[in-house]
């Protein structure tokens, strides 16, 4: 996407957060802000995703410049649930929403559209959520989306195991729409 800043300098992050450059360097050195050093230089760079994640984890209500609305991909083979979630999230007006009805379609759309968040039903007609998580986490050239599993069939222990293997969260079904909204906002970095 032309015009969207994908890499930030130490100075860019300092201006966004209204702190000194030394503070940003300290965050980097402490491992709180993921980044990299330019070869042969002391300069540091931070990806848009890393800065967004840091802002979210730190509770800073800062919007990154030129980001547009984050894309949420809703993956569920139950058309009624998928339609309800897509309509509700789209109506909030703060995220872009797309949908997929199978694990196969989820993989294709993740590679093509690069969503920030996948809301992934655990039991799909063609596969299971853990297989989709494993496949997407295996895309080494893809900036990884956050993946939140949705299921009425997982126990707390099973959900925790899936998070150990690559999922980022779990939303038990049935869920209240407010819980859905709060989960999405939290994972895409929008203040509730």
Secondary structure, 3 states (H helix, E strand, C coil): CCCCCCEEEHHHHHHHHCCCHHHHHHHHHCCCCCCEECCCCCCEEEEHHHHHHHHHHHCCCCCCCCCCCEEEEEECCCHHHHHHHHHHHHHHCCEEEEEECCHHHHHHHHHHHCCCEEEEECECCCCEHHHHHHHHHCCCCCCCCEEEEEECCCCHHHHHHHHHCCCCEEEECCCCHHHHHHHHHHHHCCCC
